[in-house]
């Protein structure tokens, strides 16, 4: 059997436990949590499976060398001496992504430049020719991590970040990261046996991620990966892993997943992206203002990413809209567990609703909170006509 080796799965701050759970369910060995990363062990087939199936991972890295470097010349020499011909050809295209911490190296781009110089000089010395740098479509993506004087070289087996699922061909302004959306749904505790609703669905990311979970569709089904360009790529093994994952999918049918948006264009974008994902039958989407939307059932999970900042539209101030949302939630959403991801840390206070949980997260560089607000069944419900 293929020998196991160490891998690293990168994720968002606050998602480490979610990713650890996913890896354990997938069958990873020797799992260890870190800060925004989870290390684990598996074979080549598991590397393929992790890229295809993990919902809360951003990258799957395979470390290939560690060394100590004290200065830029030693970093150059490390890349000059390393056997790159085991991983690439003289006409290959590559890119080096660097992450540096400490006082020896303080600029990631400079570290990438010195590393690149060492690599290409090795090929130029041996072949009088060199690989070229391609930021967009490299054959090999190299990850360089420097912590003080400890340097780790890794192969980026994912290529483009795993949040690029391949289904979102049309977006609205500032669409939500797919990995972030998947993690938020998992943090809500939603299971496919209860209703799911996003009343401000934007381009439909929450709905599509929920639909993929409900039918057990691999999140990487619509994309390609960096490992497919490596010299070690085993196509027959990959096809076996892919086929096994697709055979575990459930039938495509409506599964009580609902979305709405006040903007008709957002509704159309969501429907388009659901269709691209092959999940248009799993969710229903309609145009509606949140305060006019009635819940489909008496219990369910609401997850949404409302507008940030001061204004929701031309004339509407968020501070004025929040209490209106809260009133509607009290009257119509008793029995629902609601979750709001927002950078407005005063949102619950302005809504005059007390959150039962506050989870610190980041949406890009924005510090956010996922507020859990449980609406008590039967309280403040408007009387029936």
C-alpha positions as a printed NumPy array, in Angstrom:
array([[  0.   ,   0.   ,   0.   ],
       [  0.987,   3.642,  -0.503],
       [  2.947,   4.992,   2.453],
       [  1.331,   7.72 ,   4.541],
       [  2.899,  11.181,   4.697],
       [  2.23 ,  14.449,   6.5  ],
       [ -0.103,  17.083,   5.053],
       [ -1.372,  20.469,   6.18 ],
       [ -4.89 ,  21.788,   5.646],
       [ -5.195,  25.573,   5.904],
       [ -8.443,  27.162,   7.035],
       [ -9.987,  30.307,   8.521],
       [ -9.528,  31.418,  12.111],
       [-12.213,  29.748,  14.213],
       [-12.741,  26.816,  11.826],
       [ -9.961,  24.569,  13.151],
       [-12.307,  22.288,  15.105],
       [-14.692,  22.015,  12.159],
       [-11.835,  21.018,   9.869],
       [-10.492,  18.54 ,  12.424],
       [-13.925,  16.891,  12.567],
       [-14.149,  16.72 ,   8.773],
       [-10.704,  15.137,   8.527],
       [-11.553,  12.553,  11.161],
       [-14.786,  11.632,   9.366],
       [-12.851,  11.35 ,   6.104],
       [-10.346,   8.942,   7.668],
       [ -7.227,  11.053,   8.3  ],
       [ -4.538,   9.845,  10.729],
       [ -2.528,  11.688,  13.419],
       [ -4.64 ,  14.852,  13.297],
       [ -3.286,  17.925,  15.125],
       [ -4.87 ,  21.37 ,  15.324],
       [ -2.866,  24.565,  14.947],
       [ -3.661,  28.216,  14.312],
       [ -5.659,  28.331,  11.051],
       [ -4.155,  24.981,  10.091],
       [ -4.706,  21.29 ,  10.856],
       [ -1.962,  18.742,  10.189],
       [ -2.732,  15.121,   9.402],
       [ -1.386,  12.022,   7.676],
       [ -2.648,  10.   ,   4.742],
       [ -1.588,   8.448,   1.458],
       [ -1.718,   9.848,  -2.077],
       [ -5.336,   8.81 ,  -2.482],
       [ -6.223,  10.657,   0.703],
       [ -4.529,  13.8  ,  -0.625],
       [ -6.864,  13.603,  -3.619],
       [ -9.869,  12.885,  -1.382],
       [ -9.082,  15.784,   0.969],
       [ -8.971,  18.269,  -1.896],
       [-12.187,  16.938,  -3.377],
       [-14.259,  16.56 ,  -0.215],
       [-13.222,  18.982,   2.559],
       [-15.651,  21.88 ,   2.898],
       [-13.763,  24.031,   5.43 ],
       [-10.228,  23.742,   3.994],
       [ -8.62 ,  26.48 ,   1.882],
       [ -5.455,  24.592,   0.862],
       [ -3.929,  21.132,   1.175],
       [ -0.147,  21.389,   1.425],
       [  2.376,  18.541,   1.267],
       [  5.651,  19.468,   3.059],
       [  8.69 ,  18.216,   1.129],
       [ 11.67 ,  19.793,   2.917],
       [ 12.591,  21.655,   6.103],
       [ 15.785,  23.573,   6.863],
       [ 17.195,  26.445,   8.889],
       [ 18.011,  29.685,   7.089],
       [ 19.71 ,  32.66 ,   8.747],
       [ 19.7  ,  35.156,   5.889],
       [ 18.63 ,  35.756,   2.3  ],
       [ 21.749,  34.109,   0.834],
       [ 21.018,  30.869,   2.699],
       [ 17.42 ,  30.998,   1.421],
       [ 18.734,  31.457,  -2.127],
       [ 21.155,  28.545,  -1.685],
       [ 18.418,  26.306,  -0.277],
       [ 16.362,  26.744,  -3.433],
       [ 19.437,  26.498,  -5.663],
       [ 20.453,  23.121,  -4.161],
       [ 17.003,  21.528,  -3.858],
       [ 16.227,  18.742,  -6.444],
       [ 13.471,  20.618,  -8.275],
       [ 13.73 ,  18.324, -11.31 ],
       [ 11.913,  15.703,  -9.226],
       [  8.853,  17.963,  -9.373],
       [  9.073,  20.092, -12.528],
       [ 10.532,  20.405, -16.023],
       [ 12.693,  23.151, -17.488],
       [  9.68 ,  24.448, -19.436],
       [  7.298,  24.297, -16.453],
       [  5.454,  27.323, -15.106],
       [  5.563,  27.911, -11.357],
       [  4.799,  30.372,  -8.578],
       [  6.085,  30.674,  -5.01 ],
       [  3.667,  31.756,  -2.256],
       [  5.51 ,  32.882,   0.881],
       [  4.382,  33.352,   4.466],
       [  7.015,  34.825,   6.808],
       [  6.997,  35.402,  10.577],
       [  9.785,  36.732,  12.776],
       [ 12.615,  39.254,  12.478],
       [ 14.94 ,  37.549,   9.966],
       [ 12.474,  37.811,   7.074],
       [  9.807,  40.502,   7.182],
       [  8.612,  40.75 ,   3.563],
       [  6.944,  37.731,   1.961],
       [  7.363,  39.044,  -1.607],
       [ 11.089,  39.549,  -1.075],
       [ 11.418,  36.003,   0.279],
       [  9.56 ,  34.698,  -2.797],
       [ 11.912,  36.665,  -5.06 ],
       [ 15.105,  35.269,  -3.488],
       [ 13.669,  31.735,  -3.547],
       [ 12.694,  32.129,  -7.206],
       [ 16.203,  33.334,  -8.088],
       [ 17.757,  30.219,  -6.564],
       [ 15.363,  27.885,  -8.359],
       [ 15.729,  29.391, -11.827],
       [ 19.508,  29.769, -11.497],
       [ 19.743,  26.009, -10.851],
       [ 17.926,  25.25 , -14.121],
       [ 19.865,  27.903, -16.049],
       [ 23.176,  26.458, -14.843],
       [ 22.197,  22.898, -15.818],
       [ 20.156,  23.456, -18.979],
       [ 20.952,  26.982, -20.17 ],
       [ 17.204,  27.548, -19.881],
       [ 14.752,  28.137, -17.03 ],
       [ 11.13 ,  27.645, -15.935],
       [  8.922,  30.726, -16.044],
       [  6.794,  32.337, -13.358],
       [  3.039,  32.257, -13.971],
       [  0.861,  33.806, -11.261],
       [ -2.439,  32.654, -12.754],
       [ -2.005,  29.159, -14.214],
       [  1.194,  27.592, -12.837],
       [  2.045,  23.928, -13.294],
       [  3.602,  23.924,  -9.826],
       [  2.595,  26.099,  -6.882],
       [  5.26 ,  26.091,  -4.154],
       [  4.479,  27.186,  -0.601],
       [  7.339,  28.71 ,   1.4  ],
       [  6.768,  29.125,   5.138],
       [  9.411,  30.814,   7.31 ],
       [  8.962,  30.999,  11.079],
       [ 11.999,  32.836,  12.49 ],
       [ 14.843,  30.673,  11.06 ],
       [ 12.743,  27.552,  10.371],
       [ 11.942,  27.177,   6.684],
       [  9.432,  24.676,   5.242],
       [  8.925,  23.979,   1.54 ],
       [  5.585,  22.457,   0.559],
       [  3.816,  21.495,  -2.62 ],
       [  0.447,  23.186,  -2.919],
       [ -1.684,  20.259,  -4.059],
       [ -4.83 ,  22.388,  -4.372],
       [ -3.688,  24.967,  -6.89 ],
       [ -6.308,  27.701,  -6.697],
       [ -7.813,  28.096,  -3.223],
       [-10.407,  25.446,  -2.44 ],
       [-13.069,  28.113,  -1.977],
       [-13.149,  28.268,  -5.775],
       [-15.802,  25.577,  -6.121],
       [-16.495,  26.294,  -9.776],
       [-20.229,  26.963,  -9.475],
       [-20.243,  30.722,  -8.917],
       [-19.937,  32.065, -12.453],
       [-21.981,  35.206, -11.675],
       [-21.694,  37.237,  -8.459],
       [-22.938,  40.35 ,  -6.733],
       [-20.752,  42.92 ,  -4.976],
       [-18.424,  41.35 ,  -2.362],
       [-19.733,  37.766,  -2.494],
       [-19.193,  35.587,   0.561],
       [-16.267,  33.15 ,   0.48 ],
       [-17.575,  29.617,  -0.09 ],
       [-15.411,  28.017,   2.618],
       [-16.566,  30.673,   5.069],
       [-20.195,  29.977,   4.152],
       [-19.768,  26.212,   4.59 ],
       [-18.163,  26.681,   7.999],
       [-20.89 ,  29.043,   9.174],
       [-23.562,  26.506,   8.245],
       [-21.676,  23.862,  10.21 ],
       [-21.363,  26.226,  13.195],
       [-25.139,  26.701,  13.103],
       [-25.574,  22.971,  13.665],
       [-28.   ,  22.712,  10.728],
       [-28.811,  19.223,   9.531],
       [-30.618,  18.443,   6.302],
       [-33.621,  17.102,   8.236],
       [-34.848,  20.62 ,   9.067],
       [-35.608,  23.753,   7.041],
       [-32.83 ,  26.141,   6.009],
       [-33.349,  29.779,   5.033],
       [-31.193,  32.686,   3.88 ],
       [-33.461,  35.753,   3.571],
       [-30.696,  37.962,   2.082],
       [-29.137,  35.4  ,  -0.226],
       [-27.07 ,  37.665,  -2.513],
       [-25.409,  35.352,  -5.04 ],
       [-26.656,  32.235,  -3.23 ],
       [-23.507,  30.98 ,  -1.532],
       [-25.225,  29.824,   1.682],
       [-27.967,  28.067,  -0.287],
       [-25.557,  26.251,  -2.597],
       [-23.255,  25.158,   0.229],
       [-26.27 ,  23.914,   2.211],
       [-27.617,  22.098,  -0.856],
       [-24.243,  20.412,  -1.446],
       [-24.177,  19.237,   2.163],
       [-27.763,  17.978,   1.93 ],
       [-27.092,  15.77 ,  -1.106],
       [-23.49 ,  14.951,  -0.037],
       [-22.056,  16.504,  -3.195],
       [-18.256,  16.918,  -3.027],
       [-17.45 ,  20.657,  -2.981],
       [-14.607,  20.17 ,  -5.483],
       [-16.701,  18.335,  -8.07 ],
       [-16.791,  21.265, -10.519],
       [-13.083,  22.213, -10.526],
       [ -9.534,  21.03 , -11.202],
       [ -6.642,  20.831,  -8.732],
       [ -2.942,  21.55 ,  -8.63 ],
       [ -2.034,  17.897,  -8.037],
       [ -3.372,  17.061, -11.503],
       [ -0.357,  18.895, -13.005],
       [  2.281,  17.217, -10.822],
       [  4.624,  14.623, -12.317],
       [  3.452,  12.211,  -9.579],
       [ -0.229,  12.472, -10.593],
       [ -1.924,   9.055, -10.716],
       [ -4.943,   9.538, -12.971],
       [ -6.406,   6.075, -12.409],
       [ -6.258,   6.543,  -8.615],
       [ -7.868,   9.987,  -8.957],
       [-10.703,   8.588, -11.069],
       [-11.301,   5.905,  -8.445],
       [-11.465,   8.492,  -5.619],
       [-13.742,  10.757,  -7.654],
       [-16.091,   7.919,  -8.628],
       [-16.387,   6.685,  -5.035],
       [-17.292,  10.194,  -3.837],
       [-19.927,  10.669,  -6.545],
       [-21.496,   7.3  ,  -5.74 ],
       [-22.093,   8.508,  -2.16 ],
       [-24.281,  11.39 ,  -3.344],
       [-27.985,  11.381,  -2.529],
       [-30.742,  11.941,  -5.106],
       [-31.154,  15.509,  -6.364],
       [-34.559,  16.63 ,  -5.089],
       [-36.09 ,  19.501,  -3.122],
       [-34.867,  19.398,   0.473],
       [-36.512,  22.363,   2.264],
       [-33.769,  24.874,   1.468],
       [-35.084,  28.39 ,   0.862],
       [-33.613,  31.697,  -0.169],
       [-34.887,  35.181,  -0.842],
       [-33.593,  38.656,  -1.57 ],
       [-35.189,  42.049,  -2.01 ],
       [-33.083,  42.542,  -5.171],
       [-34.474,  40.721,  -8.218],
       [-31.02 ,  40.565,  -9.808],
       [-29.698,  38.729,  -6.743],
       [-32.519,  36.208,  -7.081],
       [-31.625,  35.636, -10.733],
       [-27.916,  35.304,  -9.912],
       [-28.685,  32.763,  -7.183],
       [-30.869,  30.692,  -9.489],
       [-28.165,  30.765, -12.163],
       [-25.445,  29.616,  -9.762],
       [-27.673,  26.852,  -8.373],
       [-28.158,  25.63 , -11.927],
       [-24.413,  25.673, -12.624],
       [-23.913,  23.612,  -9.452],
       [-26.569,  21.155, -10.659],
       [-28.66 ,  21.892,  -7.566],
       [-31.511,  24.051,  -8.867],
       [-34.039,  21.408,  -7.767],
       [-32.743,  21.286,  -4.188],
       [-33.559,  24.906,  -3.216],
       [-36.337,  27.437,  -3.83 ],
       [-35.559,  31.138,  -4.303],
       [-37.958,  34.08 ,  -4.439],
       [-37.889,  37.863,  -4.394],
       [-38.988,  39.342,  -1.07 ],
       [-38.109,  41.929,   1.516],
       [-37.081,  40.157,   4.741],
       [-39.783,  41.952,   6.75 ],
       [-42.48 ,  40.62 ,   4.411],
       [-41.133,  37.069,   4.285],
       [-43.07 ,  34.393,   6.135],
       [-41.121,  31.294,   7.263],
       [-41.954,  28.084,   5.388],
       [-42.46 ,  26.115,   8.639],
       [-42.648,  26.698,  12.393],
       [-39.04 ,  25.581,  13.03 ],
       [-35.79 ,  25.853,  11.144],
       [-32.369,  27.451,  10.824],
       [-31.813,  30.909,   9.349],
       [-28.257,  31.827,   8.321],
       [-27.505,  35.101,   6.58 ],
       [-24.844,  37.722,   5.899],
       [-26.693,  41.061,   6.097],
       [-25.305,  44.342,   4.733],
       [-22.452,  45.948,   6.671],
       [-21.776,  49.635,   7.252],
       [-24.193,  52.449,   7.838],
       [-26.653,  52.221,   4.986],
       [-28.623,  49.37 ,   3.451],
       [-29.852,  51.42 ,   0.505],
       [-30.292,  54.957,  -0.735],
       [-32.43 ,  56.139,   2.166],
       [-32.412,  53.314,   4.7  ],
       [-30.128,  53.491,   7.727],
       [-29.188,  50.103,   9.199],
       [-29.714,  51.4  ,  12.738],
       [-33.345,  52.027,  11.791],
       [-33.81 ,  48.762,   9.901],
       [-32.485,  46.445,  12.647],
       [-35.458,  46.961,  15.016],
       [-37.861,  46.363,  12.112],
       [-36.135,  43.058,  11.356],
       [-36.279,  42.128,  15.049],
       [-39.989,  42.886,  15.301],
       [-40.702,  40.686,  12.28 ],
       [-38.546,  37.888,  13.687],
       [-40.417,  37.991,  17.006],
       [-43.779,  37.912,  15.272],
       [-43.053,  35.335,  12.571],
       [-39.912,  33.337,  13.371],
       [-40.684,  31.913,  16.806],
       [-39.098,  28.458,  17.008],
       [-36.284,  29.332,  14.584],
       [-32.573,  29.463,  15.37 ],
       [-31.123,  32.474,  13.551],
       [-27.493,  33.26 ,  12.718],
       [-26.157,  36.59 ,  11.501],
       [-22.579,  37.087,  10.279],
       [-21.764,  40.771,  10.572],
       [-18.917,  43.21 ,  11.136],
       [-21.367,  45.427,  13.035],
       [-20.645,  44.23 ,  16.556],
       [-23.516,  46.318,  17.944],
       [-26.147,  44.67 ,  15.745],
       [-27.918,  42.608,  18.477],
       [-28.005,  45.651,  20.761],
       [-29.602,  47.731,  18.007],
       [-32.072,  44.905,  17.325],
       [-32.844,  44.711,  21.068],
       [-32.307,  40.964,  20.893],
       [-29.907,  39.042,  23.123],
       [-27.6  ,  36.613,  21.311],
       [-27.166,  33.165,  22.86 ],
       [-23.719,  32.821,  21.318],
       [-21.09 ,  35.133,  19.799],
       [-18.4  ,  33.48 ,  17.644],
       [-15.421,  35.687,  16.633],
       [-14.529,  35.257,  12.95 ],
       [-12.984,  37.145,  10.051],
       [-14.534,  37.9  ,   6.675],
       [-11.39 ,  38.779,   4.758],
       [ -9.662,  41.386,   6.91 ],
       [-12.914,  42.395,   8.628],
       [-13.345,  41.27 ,  12.219],
       [-16.848,  39.813,  12.486],
       [-19.156,  37.937,  14.802],
       [-21.522,  35.104,  14.101],
       [-24.438,  35.971,  16.369],
       [-26.75 ,  33.134,  17.341],
       [-30.208,  34.405,  18.278],
       [-32.781,  31.776,  19.218],
       [-36.327,  32.928,  18.691],
       [-38.604,  31.47 ,  21.375],
       [-41.64 ,  29.725,  19.935],
       [-44.944,  31.434,  20.697],
       [-43.536,  34.763,  21.922],
       [-44.791,  37.972,  20.352],
       [-46.444,  36.141,  17.488],
       [-48.947,  38.292,  15.658],
       [-52.578,  37.107,  16.02 ],
       [-54.149,  35.082,  13.24 ],
       [-56.887,  36.749,  11.22 ]])
